[in-house]
Amino acid sequence: MHLTLRQLQIFESVARHRSFTRAAEELFLTQPAVSMQIKQLEENVGLPLFEHVGRRIQLTEAGRELYRYSRAVTQQLAEAETVLEELKGVRRGRLSVAVASTANVFATRLIATFSRRVPHLEVSLDVTNRQALLRDLENNEVDLVIMGQPPEGMDLVAEPFMDNPLVVIAAPDHPLAQVPEPVPLKALQSEVFVMREPASGTRIAMERFFDQRGIYLNTGMEMRSNEAVQQAVQAGLGLGIVSVHTLELELETRRLVVLDVESFPIMRQWYIVHREGKRLSPVSQAFKAFVLQEAARYWHLPDQVLARTSPAADQASPKQRGRFGPKGENARGRG
């Protein structure tokens, strides 16, 4: 059996995506070129590796076995590349990062700033939902993940680096936006909410918060992205609860407002995560250190949110108080 590394690389991509088209896009090849390589590989192996079930492709038994070996080969080559890059120092390298969609704005800024420090950096950035992030971690398909609360039961290294307040948003003409006093939590029970899908980190944190206080919300619509939630709230379809890190433009243009609600914001944290035992490349190590040490410098909370963090900060852990002082000052605010 005569196999080439290129054939294994193409096969691994097709098997991982279950798609010739997505593999071609990932490898910067045409789809006919990918199909030809897979056909040659199957001829060399002497067995079919894929079968078509309707419009989808699935691995055959031989395909599943070869996929296991191809992943092992790919990981070994990546480790070899890491060792060689360590000998060069952090002047070049490839960085693969997946981030939660709610972290897109500040994560893009962090990567852009870091890229200016590493002259020859190749970056693969995937902005996606929580379920896809968990798959990336389970399959060890990216170097680093930026997300909210990491999952339990997985062998992970997860380090917090920045506060992530969840706030209640409304259209500027909503009646609660005109109330001068803080809105009681019980008053929210008579409102309709536009929510994220049940599997999202925001939805999980929100439901835990209200369940602990015996508050039950009326769900009007479910959306699969924060952008969709914000657009629905702007249209007057209800209130929403989102990360403040998704609201910079909307607050500046007054398309949305943050309501002053009792016990809000819900204080969460952002984490940078990778598989335990993963051998990070020098550039991945450098990016992780950069995020842990400097992320707070590239984001500050809007004034209307900053003024409301005092109660949460007083009850926060010492580590949280280090970033949110008793007067709601973040690292940037302290200069």
C-alpha positions as CSV (number, residue, x, y, z in Angstrom):
1,M,0.0,0.0,0.0
2,H,1.5,3.3,-1.1
3,L,0.1,6.4,0.6
4,T,1.3,10.0,0.5
5,L,1.1,12.5,3.3
6,R,-0.8,14.8,1.0
7,Q,-3.4,12.1,0.4
8,L,-3.7,11.5,4.1
9,Q,-4.1,15.2,4.8
10,I,-6.9,15.5,2.2
11,F,-8.6,12.3,3.4
12,E,-8.5,13.6,7.1
13,S,-10.1,16.9,6.1
14,V,-12.8,15.2,4.1
15,A,-13.5,12.7,6.9
16,R,-13.6,15.4,9.5
17,H,-15.9,17.7,7.6
18,R,-17.9,14.9,5.9
19,S,-17.7,17.1,2.9
20,F,-15.5,17.3,-0.2
21,T,-16.5,21.0,-0.7
22,R,-15.5,22.1,2.8
23,A,-12.3,20.1,2.7
24,A,-11.4,21.8,-0.6
25,E,-12.1,25.2,0.9
26,E,-9.9,24.4,4.0
27,L,-7.0,23.2,1.8
28,F,-7.3,25.8,-0.9
29,L,-7.9,23.2,-3.6
30,T,-10.7,22.6,-6.1
31,Q,-13.3,20.0,-5.4
32,P,-12.3,17.9,-8.4
33,A,-8.7,17.9,-7.1
34,V,-9.9,16.6,-3.7
35,S,-12.1,14.0,-5.4
36,M,-9.2,12.8,-7.6
37,Q,-6.9,12.4,-4.6
38,I,-9.6,10.4,-2.6
39,K,-10.2,8.2,-5.6
40,Q,-6.4,7.5,-5.9
41,L,-6.2,6.8,-2.2
42,E,-9.1,4.3,-2.4
43,E,-7.4,2.6,-5.3
44,N,-4.2,2.3,-3.3
45,V,-6.0,1.0,-0.2
46,G,-8.2,-1.4,-2.3
47,L,-11.3,-0.6,-0.3
48,P,-14.0,2.2,-0.4
49,L,-13.4,4.8,2.3
50,F,-16.7,6.8,1.8
51,E,-20.2,5.9,1.0
52,H,-23.0,8.2,-0.1
53,V,-26.2,8.2,2.1
54,G,-28.7,10.5,0.4
55,R,-26.9,13.8,-0.1
56,R,-24.4,13.1,2.8
57,I,-21.2,11.1,2.8
58,Q,-20.3,8.7,5.6
59,L,-17.1,6.8,6.4
60,T,-17.0,3.1,5.7
61,E,-15.5,0.7,8.2
62,A,-12.2,1.0,6.3
63,G,-12.6,4.8,6.3
64,R,-13.1,4.9,10.0
65,E,-9.9,2.9,10.6
66,L,-7.9,5.0,8.3
67,Y,-9.3,8.2,9.8
68,R,-8.0,7.1,13.2
69,Y,-4.5,6.6,11.8
70,S,-4.6,9.7,9.7
71,R,-5.4,11.9,12.8
72,A,-2.5,10.3,14.7
73,V,-0.1,11.1,11.8
74,T,-1.4,14.7,11.5
75,Q,-0.9,15.2,15.2
76,Q,2.6,13.8,15.1
77,L,3.5,16.1,12.2
78,A,2.0,19.1,14.2
79,E,4.2,18.2,17.2
80,A,7.3,17.9,15.0
81,E,6.5,21.4,13.6
82,T,6.0,22.7,17.1
83,V,9.5,21.4,18.2
84,L,11.1,23.0,15.1
85,E,9.3,26.3,15.7
86,E,10.6,26.3,19.3
87,L,14.1,26.3,17.9
88,K,13.3,29.4,15.8
89,G,11.6,31.6,18.5
90,V,8.3,33.4,18.2
91,R,8.8,35.2,14.9
92,R,6.5,33.1,12.8
93,G,3.9,30.3,13.2
94,R,0.4,29.2,12.8
95,L,-2.3,30.0,15.3
96,S,-5.7,28.3,15.3
97,V,-8.3,29.9,17.6
98,A,-12.0,29.3,18.1
99,V,-14.1,31.9,19.9
100,A,-17.6,32.2,21.1
101,S,-19.7,34.5,18.9
102,T,-20.2,36.8,21.9
103,A,-16.4,37.3,22.1
104,N,-16.0,38.1,18.4
105,V,-15.4,41.9,18.8
106,F,-12.8,41.9,21.5
107,A,-11.2,38.6,20.3
108,T,-10.6,40.1,16.9
109,R,-9.0,43.1,18.4
110,L,-6.7,40.9,20.5
111,I,-5.6,38.8,17.5
112,A,-5.0,41.9,15.4
113,T,-2.8,43.4,18.1
114,F,-0.9,40.2,18.6
115,S,-0.4,39.8,14.9
116,R,1.4,43.1,14.8
117,R,3.9,41.6,17.3
118,V,4.6,38.4,15.3
119,P,5.8,39.4,11.9
120,H,4.9,36.2,10.0
121,L,1.8,34.9,11.8
122,E,-0.8,32.8,10.0
123,V,-4.2,32.9,11.9
124,S,-7.2,30.6,11.6
125,L,-10.1,32.2,13.5
126,D,-13.5,30.4,13.9
127,V,-16.3,32.4,15.4
128,T,-19.0,29.9,16.4
129,N,-21.5,28.8,19.1
130,R,-20.9,26.8,22.3
131,Q,-21.7,23.4,20.8
132,A,-19.1,23.8,18.1
133,L,-16.5,25.0,20.6
134,L,-17.1,21.9,22.7
135,R,-16.6,19.8,19.6
136,D,-13.4,21.6,18.8
137,L,-12.1,20.9,22.4
138,E,-13.3,17.3,22.3
139,N,-11.6,16.6,19.0
140,N,-8.5,18.7,19.8
141,E,-9.0,20.6,16.5
142,V,-7.8,24.0,17.5
143,D,-4.9,25.4,19.6
144,L,-7.0,27.6,21.9
145,V,-10.6,28.4,22.6
146,I,-12.0,31.6,24.0
147,M,-15.4,31.0,25.7
148,G,-17.6,31.6,28.8
149,Q,-18.0,28.9,31.4
150,P,-15.9,25.9,30.4
151,P,-17.6,22.5,30.5
152,E,-17.1,20.0,33.3
153,G,-16.0,16.5,32.8
154,M,-13.4,17.2,30.1
155,D,-9.6,17.2,30.6
156,L,-9.1,21.0,30.1
157,V,-6.8,23.8,31.1
158,A,-9.1,26.8,31.5
159,E,-7.9,30.2,32.8
160,P,-10.1,33.3,33.4
161,F,-8.8,36.5,31.9
162,M,-11.6,39.1,31.8
163,D,-15.1,39.8,33.3
164,N,-18.1,39.2,31.1
165,P,-21.2,41.0,32.5
166,L,-24.6,39.9,31.2
167,V,-27.1,42.8,31.0
168,V,-30.7,43.3,30.2
169,I,-31.3,45.3,27.0
170,A,-34.3,47.1,25.6
171,A,-35.3,49.3,22.8
172,P,-34.9,53.0,23.8
173,D,-38.7,53.6,23.7
174,H,-39.5,50.6,25.9
175,P,-41.5,51.7,29.1
176,L,-38.8,50.2,31.4
177,A,-36.2,52.4,29.8
178,Q,-38.0,55.4,31.1
179,V,-38.0,54.2,34.8
180,P,-35.7,56.4,36.9
181,E,-35.3,53.7,39.7
182,P,-33.8,50.3,39.4
183,V,-36.3,47.8,38.0
184,P,-37.2,45.0,40.5
185,L,-36.5,41.5,39.3
186,K,-40.1,40.5,39.8
187,A,-41.2,43.2,37.3
188,L,-39.4,41.2,34.6
189,Q,-41.9,38.3,34.9
190,S,-44.5,40.4,33.1
191,E,-42.2,41.1,30.2
192,V,-41.6,39.0,27.0
193,F,-37.9,38.0,26.5
194,V,-36.0,37.2,23.3
195,M,-33.6,34.5,24.3
196,R,-30.6,32.5,23.0
197,E,-31.0,28.8,22.2
198,P,-31.0,26.5,25.3
199,A,-27.4,25.2,24.7
200,S,-25.8,28.7,24.7
201,G,-23.7,29.8,27.6
202,T,-25.7,33.0,28.0
203,R,-28.9,31.1,28.3
204,I,-27.5,28.6,30.8
205,A,-26.1,31.4,33.0
206,M,-29.4,33.4,32.8
207,E,-31.6,30.5,33.7
208,R,-29.4,29.6,36.6
209,F,-29.5,33.2,37.9
210,F,-33.4,33.5,37.7
211,D,-34.0,29.9,39.0
212,Q,-32.0,30.7,42.1
213,R,-34.3,33.7,42.8
214,G,-37.6,32.0,41.9
215,I,-38.1,34.3,38.9
216,Y,-39.8,32.8,35.8
217,L,-39.5,34.6,32.5
218,N,-41.8,34.6,29.5
219,T,-40.0,33.4,26.4
220,G,-41.3,35.0,23.3
221,M,-38.7,34.0,20.7
222,E,-35.4,31.9,20.6
223,M,-32.5,33.0,18.5
224,R,-29.2,31.3,17.6
225,S,-27.0,34.4,17.7
226,N,-26.6,37.6,19.8
227,E,-27.0,39.7,16.7
228,A,-30.4,38.2,16.1
229,V,-31.4,38.8,19.7
230,Q,-30.3,42.4,19.5
231,Q,-32.2,43.0,16.2
232,A,-35.4,41.5,17.7
233,V,-35.1,43.7,20.8
234,Q,-34.5,46.8,18.6
235,A,-37.7,45.8,16.7
236,G,-39.7,45.9,19.9
237,L,-40.3,42.1,20.2
238,G,-39.2,42.0,23.8
239,L,-36.3,42.4,26.2
240,G,-33.0,40.5,25.9
241,I,-30.1,39.4,28.1
242,V,-26.7,39.5,26.4
243,S,-23.0,40.0,27.1
244,V,-22.1,43.6,27.2
245,H,-19.2,42.8,24.9
246,T,-21.6,42.5,22.0
247,L,-23.2,45.9,22.5
248,E,-20.5,48.5,21.8
249,L,-21.9,49.9,18.5
250,E,-25.6,49.5,19.6
251,L,-25.0,51.5,22.7
252,E,-23.0,54.2,21.0
253,T,-25.7,54.7,18.4
254,R,-28.5,54.4,21.0
255,R,-30.2,51.6,19.1
256,L,-30.4,49.8,22.4
257,V,-30.2,50.7,26.0
258,V,-29.1,48.7,29.1
259,L,-31.8,48.6,31.7
260,D,-31.0,49.3,35.4
261,V,-32.3,46.1,36.8
262,E,-31.9,44.9,40.4
263,S,-29.0,42.5,41.0
264,F,-27.7,43.0,37.5
265,P,-25.3,42.6,35.7
266,I,-24.8,38.9,36.0
267,M,-21.1,38.6,36.4
268,R,-19.4,35.9,34.5
269,Q,-15.9,35.5,33.1
270,W,-14.1,34.8,29.8
271,Y,-11.7,31.9,29.8
272,I,-8.9,30.8,27.5
273,V,-9.1,27.1,27.2
274,H,-7.1,24.2,25.7
275,R,-6.9,20.4,26.1
276,E,-4.9,19.3,29.1
277,G,-1.5,17.8,28.0
278,K,-1.7,19.7,24.7
279,R,1.7,20.7,23.5
280,L,1.2,24.4,22.6
281,S,3.4,25.8,19.9
282,P,5.6,28.8,20.9
283,V,3.2,31.2,19.1
284,S,0.2,29.6,20.9
285,Q,2.0,30.0,24.2
286,A,2.8,33.6,23.4
287,F,-0.8,34.4,22.5
288,K,-2.1,32.7,25.6
289,A,0.2,34.8,27.8
290,F,-0.7,37.9,25.9
291,V,-4.5,37.3,26.5
292,L,-4.0,36.5,30.2
293,Q,-1.8,39.6,30.8
294,E,-3.2,42.2,28.5
295,A,-6.8,41.5,27.4
296,A,-8.4,44.0,29.8
297,R,-6.4,46.8,28.2
298,Y,-8.3,46.4,25.0
299,W,-11.8,46.6,26.3
300,H,-13.6,48.9,28.8
301,L,-17.2,48.7,29.9
302,P,-19.7,51.4,28.8
303,D,-20.2,54.0,31.5
304,Q,-23.8,53.1,32.0
305,V,-22.8,49.5,32.8
306,L,-19.7,50.5,34.8
307,A,-21.8,52.4,37.2
308,R,-23.9,49.3,38.0
309,T,-21.1,46.9,38.7
310,S,-20.5,48.0,42.3
311,P,-22.9,45.5,44.0
312,A,-21.7,42.6,41.9
313,A,-18.1,43.6,42.5
314,D,-18.6,43.8,46.3
315,Q,-19.8,40.2,46.3
316,A,-17.2,39.0,43.8
317,S,-14.2,36.8,44.5
318,P,-10.9,38.4,45.3
319,K,-9.7,37.5,41.8
320,Q,-12.7,39.2,40.3
321,R,-12.3,42.3,42.6
322,G,-8.8,42.5,41.2
323,R,-10.3,43.5,37.8
324,F,-13.5,45.1,39.1
325,G,-12.7,47.3,42.1
326,P,-15.2,48.4,44.7
327,K,-16.1,51.4,42.5
328,G,-16.4,49.4,39.4
329,E,-13.1,50.4,38.0
330,N,-11.6,48.0,35.5
331,A,-7.9,47.7,34.5
332,R,-8.2,50.3,31.8
333,G,-10.1,52.7,34.1
334,R,-7.3,52.6,36.6
335,G,-4.8,53.4,33.9
